[in-house]
Amino acid sequence: MIISVCCSVDLYIIINKFWVQYSEGKFGFSVQQRIWQAKKDCKRFAYKVG
């Protein structure tokens, strides 16, 4: 069975929720978005998120 690469927004939200929860707020799509919005500099962003 082939799983579509374009996952639904709901799956993205669920993955992010668990990622943030189990990393104690250190990792997740929303965490990276917040860092990017604060820095808006590719080098600083890459250094911050690894």
Backbone hydrogen bonds, N-H to C=O, Kabsch-Sander energy under -0.5 kcal/mol:
donor,donor_aa,acceptor,acceptor_aa,energy
7,C,5,V,-1.5
12,Y,8,S,-1.8
13,I,9,V,-2.4
14,I,10,D,-2.3
15,I,11,L,-2.8
16,N,12,Y,-2.5
17,K,13,I,-2.5
18,F,14,I,-2.3
19,W,15,I,-2.6
20,V,16,N,-2.8
21,Q,17,K,-2.4
22,Y,18,F,-2.9
23,S,19,W,-1.0
24,E,21,Q,-1.1
25,G,20,V,-3.1
26,K,23,S,-1.0
32,Q,28,G,-2.3
33,Q,29,F,-2.2
34,R,30,S,-2.2
35,I,31,V,-2.2
36,W,32,Q,-2.7
37,Q,33,Q,-2.6
38,A,34,R,-1.6
39,K,35,I,-2.4
40,K,36,W,-2.3
45,F,41,D,-3.0
46,A,42,C,-2.7
47,Y,43,K,-2.2
48,K,44,R,-2.2
49,V,45,F,-2.7
50,G,46,A,-1.7
